[in-house]
Amino acid sequence: MQEGLDKYTRRRAQTAYVSTIVGISLVLFMLGIVAIFGLVIQKLQKQVKENYQIDLFFSEEVPKADIKVIEAEIDQMDFSVKAEYVSSEEAWAKIQNEFGEKSLDVIDGEIPIEPSIAITISENYFNLDSIRSIEAKMLAKYPNEIVDVNYSEEGLESTNDKLFKTTYFILFIALLLLVISIAMINNTIRLALYSKRFIIKTMQLVGATNGFINRPMIVQAIVQGLISSVIGMALLVGLLYLIQVYLLDISKLLNVYLFLQIYLGITITGILISVIATWFALRKFLRLKLEDLY
């Protein structure tokens, strides 16, 4: 009979161990989805910011060679991701392509657009104060060459507002999911340790110290966190593969470095939550009186 009871106890412990790993894996999988989504949004935000341009228009009297020199100088400035010379002919061809060649025509044989330099700004300067500072700097540095500085204030403020709201929405979702994850993992581990409460109390009664009892449980929690992170990451990779094959191409948004970041984050999170939840649950069961175990 005792042998049957031992088998039943071991089977319950194994079931609790497996269910704990499954529960943590699913939670880490959800956290991974949020992490992927957040990092992709961050990358898209950077692309949006660095697609914003400031156009410097030059007098027709300024030689092309001089404008090219200015282009090279601006290209080296800290606010510039790229500076590109755009001739009057190139700008006019672009406008005709957008609006139709027949709807626009040259005036008195002259193209009504000055040559320009299109500056793609760094994301760190994607705010109205910085843009105005760049404008003032350019006009002060090239007062006789530049006739106009063109950029969209409304577009900048609107984009900044949308990016701000998106960032805080993602942070809110991530924080909410993290709180839910901690609660779920904590509950799962508590239930798993509850099945071992008699073993823990028996060890106490025969003289085992709290440290001796805690040590294997904490090691087990670390192992659970590691295994769960591997399973959670495998589920995440599988989901991304299905999206890549059947929905849309996401290869340009994701890379190996990004996956390493997420995997390390998931692993550390899984281990920390498992260890902390195990430690607090153990404290509770170690303090229970024998009559409270039933």
C-alpha positions in Angstrom: 0.0 0.0 0.0 2.9 2.3 0.9 4.4 1.6 -2.5 1.2 2.6 -4.2 1.0 5.8 -2.2 4.6 6.6 -3.2 3.8 6.1 -6.9 0.7 8.3 -6.6 2.7 11.0 -4.9 5.5 10.9 -7.5 2.9 10.9 -10.3 1.2 14.0 -8.8 4.6 15.7 -8.4 5.5 15.0 -12.1 2.1 16.2 -13.2 2.5 19.4 -11.2 6.0 19.9 -12.6 4.9 19.4 -16.2 1.8 21.7 -15.8 4.0 24.4 -14.2 6.4 24.3 -17.2 3.5 24.4 -19.7 1.8 27.3 -17.8 5.1 29.3 -17.7 5.8 28.5 -21.3 2.5 29.9 -22.5 2.9 33.0 -20.4 6.4 33.6 -21.8 5.1 33.0 -25.3 2.6 35.8 -24.8 5.3 38.1 -23.4 7.4 37.2 -26.4 4.6 38.3 -28.8 4.3 41.6 -27.0 8.1 42.0 -27.1 8.3 41.3 -30.8 5.4 43.7 -31.5 7.0 46.4 -29.4 10.4 46.1 -31.0 8.9 46.0 -34.5 6.9 49.1 -33.8 10.0 50.8 -32.4 11.8 49.9 -35.7 8.9 51.2 -37.8 8.9 54.4 -35.7 12.6 54.9 -36.4 11.9 54.5 -40.1 9.1 57.0 -40.1 11.2 59.5 -38.3 14.2 59.1 -40.6 12.0 59.5 -43.7 11.1 63.0 -42.6 12.9 65.6 -44.8 13.9 69.2 -44.8 14.3 70.8 -48.2 16.8 73.6 -48.7 16.1 75.6 -51.8 19.0 77.5 -53.4 19.2 80.5 -55.7 19.5 79.6 -59.4 22.7 81.8 -59.4 24.5 79.4 -57.1 26.7 77.0 -59.2 25.9 73.3 -59.0 29.5 72.6 -57.8 29.0 74.9 -54.8 25.7 73.2 -53.9 27.4 69.8 -54.1 30.1 71.1 -51.6 27.3 72.2 -49.3 25.6 68.8 -49.7 28.8 67.1 -48.6 29.1 69.4 -45.6 25.5 68.9 -44.5 25.9 65.1 -44.9 28.6 65.1 -42.2 26.5 67.1 -39.7 25.2 65.3 -36.6 21.5 65.9 -37.4 21.7 64.5 -40.9 21.2 60.9 -41.9 21.5 61.7 -45.5 21.8 64.9 -47.6 20.9 64.6 -51.3 21.2 67.2 -54.1 18.1 67.5 -56.2 18.4 69.5 -59.5 15.5 71.6 -60.8 15.0 69.1 -63.6 14.8 66.1 -61.2 12.3 67.9 -59.0 10.2 69.0 -62.0 10.1 65.5 -63.4 9.0 64.1 -60.0 6.2 66.7 -59.8 5.1 65.9 -63.4 5.1 62.2 -62.6 2.8 62.7 -59.6 0.4 65.2 -61.2 0.6 64.2 -64.8 2.8 65.6 -67.6 -0.1 67.4 -69.3 -1.4 69.1 -66.2 1.8 71.1 -65.7 4.1 72.9 -68.0 7.2 75.1 -67.8 6.7 78.9 -67.7 8.4 80.9 -70.4 10.7 78.0 -71.0 12.0 78.0 -67.4 11.4 75.4 -64.7 9.7 77.2 -61.8 11.6 75.2 -59.1 15.0 76.0 -57.6 17.7 73.3 -57.1 17.6 71.9 -53.5 19.2 69.6 -51.0 16.8 67.1 -49.3 18.0 66.4 -45.8 16.8 63.3 -44.1 17.1 64.0 -40.3 18.2 61.7 -37.5 15.4 60.4 -35.3 16.9 62.3 -32.3 16.0 65.5 -34.0 12.4 64.6 -34.8 10.7 67.4 -33.0 9.7 71.0 -33.9 12.3 72.8 -31.8 15.1 70.8 -33.3 13.8 71.4 -36.8 13.6 75.1 -36.2 17.1 75.1 -34.8 18.4 73.3 -37.9 16.6 75.8 -40.1 18.2 78.8 -38.3 21.6 77.1 -38.4 21.3 76.5 -42.2 20.2 80.1 -42.9 23.0 81.5 -40.8 25.6 79.3 -42.3 24.6 79.8 -46.0 22.8 83.2 -46.0 23.6 84.0 -49.6 22.9 80.6 -51.1 19.7 79.4 -49.5 16.5 81.2 -50.5 14.0 79.0 -48.6 13.7 76.2 -46.1 10.7 73.9 -46.5 9.3 71.4 -44.0 5.8 70.4 -42.7 5.2 71.5 -39.1 1.7 70.0 -39.1 3.0 66.7 -40.4 5.8 66.6 -37.9 3.5 67.4 -34.9 0.8 64.9 -36.1 3.3 62.1 -36.6 5.0 62.8 -33.2 1.6 62.7 -31.5 0.7 59.4 -33.1 4.1 57.9 -32.2 3.8 59.1 -28.6 0.3 57.6 -28.2 1.4 54.3 -29.8 4.5 54.0 -27.6 2.5 54.5 -24.4 -0.2 52.1 -25.5 2.4 49.4 -26.1 4.0 50.1 -22.7 0.6 49.9 -21.0 -0.2 46.5 -22.7 3.3 45.2 -21.9 3.0 46.2 -18.2 -0.6 44.8 -17.9 0.5 41.5 -19.5 3.6 41.4 -17.2 1.4 41.8 -14.1 -1.0 39.1 -15.4 1.9 36.8 -16.2 3.4 37.2 -12.7 0.0 36.4 -11.1 -0.5 33.3 -13.3 3.0 31.9 -12.8 2.8 32.6 -9.1 -0.5 30.8 -8.9 0.8 27.8 -10.9 3.9 27.5 -8.8 1.9 27.7 -5.6 -0.4 24.9 -6.7 2.7 22.8 -7.6 4.3 23.3 -4.2 1.0 22.7 -2.5 1.2 19.1 -3.6 4.6 18.9 -1.9 3.5 20.5 1.4 3.6 17.2 3.3 7.1 16.5 2.0 8.3 20.0 3.0 6.8 19.6 6.5 8.2 16.1 7.0 11.7 17.4 6.1 11.2 20.2 8.7 10.1 17.6 11.4 13.3 15.5 10.9 15.5 18.6 11.4 16.1 19.9 7.9 17.0 23.6 7.8 15.0 26.1 5.7 18.1 26.6 3.5 18.4 22.8 2.9 14.7 22.6 1.9 14.8 25.8 -0.3 17.9 24.9 -2.3 16.6 22.1 -4.5 13.3 23.9 -4.9 15.1 27.1 -6.1 17.3 25.0 -8.5 14.2 23.3 -9.8 12.6 26.8 -10.4 15.7 27.9 -12.4 15.5 24.7 -14.5 11.7 25.3 -15.0 12.4 28.9 -16.1 15.1 27.7 -18.6 12.9 24.9 -20.1 9.9 27.2 -20.3 11.9 29.9 -22.1 13.0 27.4 -24.7 9.5 26.1 -25.2 8.1 29.7 -25.3 10.7 30.8 -27.8 10.0 27.7 -30.0 6.3 28.6 -30.0 7.2 32.2 -30.9 9.5 31.1 -33.8 6.7 28.8 -35.0 4.2 31.6 -35.0 6.5 34.0 -36.8 7.3 31.3 -39.4 3.5 30.8 -40.1 3.1 34.6 -40.4 6.1 34.7 -42.8 4.8 31.9 -45.0 1.1 32.5 -45.0 0.4 36.2 -44.2 3.2 38.7 -44.9 6.9 39.1 -45.3 8.4 40.2 -41.9 12.0 39.3 -42.7 13.0 42.9 -43.1 11.7 43.8 -39.6 13.3 40.9 -37.7 16.9 39.7 -37.4 19.1 37.4 -35.4 20.2 40.1 -33.0 16.5 41.0 -32.3 15.8 37.3 -31.6 18.7 37.1 -29.2 17.5 40.1 -27.3 14.0 38.7 -27.0 15.3 35.2 -26.0 17.5 36.6 -23.3 14.7 38.8 -22.0 12.3 35.9 -22.0 14.8 33.6 -20.3 15.7 36.1 -17.6 12.0 37.0 -17.0 11.0 33.3 -16.8 13.8 32.5 -14.3 13.3 35.5 -12.1 9.5 35.1 -11.9 9.9 31.3 -11.2 12.5 31.8 -8.5 10.7 34.7 -6.8 7.3 32.9 -6.9 8.9 29.7 -5.6 10.7 31.5 -2.7 7.5 33.3 -1.5 5.5 30.1 -1.8 8.1 28.2 0.2 8.1 30.8 2.9 4.3 30.3 3.3 4.5 26.5 3.5 7.5 26.5 5.8 5.5 28.7 8.3 2.4 26.5 8.2 1.6 24.5 11.2 1.0 20.8 10.8 -2.8 21.0 11.4 -3.1 23.7 8.7 -1.7 21.4 6.0 -5.1 19.5 5.7 
